[in-house]
Amino acid sequence: MKLILEQDKCIGCGACTNICPKHFKMRGIKSELIGGKKTKDGFEKEIGEVDKDVKDAVNSCPAMCILVK
């Protein structure tokens, strides 16, 4: 599975970093995907299973900028 953070849409609320700190951290006023490859819109990285923390981070993001594909 691929975890995607569309950082250009991020509003910097920090929900993802509080729920899933193994994948997300704050850098300045926006969230960043730890170990993610930089893309034109943000970051992406391959992850194994989609665990509860990842699902909760996706569902808690008010900007809907976290995707799993």
Secondary structure, 3 states (H helix, E strand, C coil): CEEEECHHHCCCCCHHHHHCCCCEEEECCEEEECCCEECCCCEEEECCCCCHHHHHHHHHCCCCCEEEC
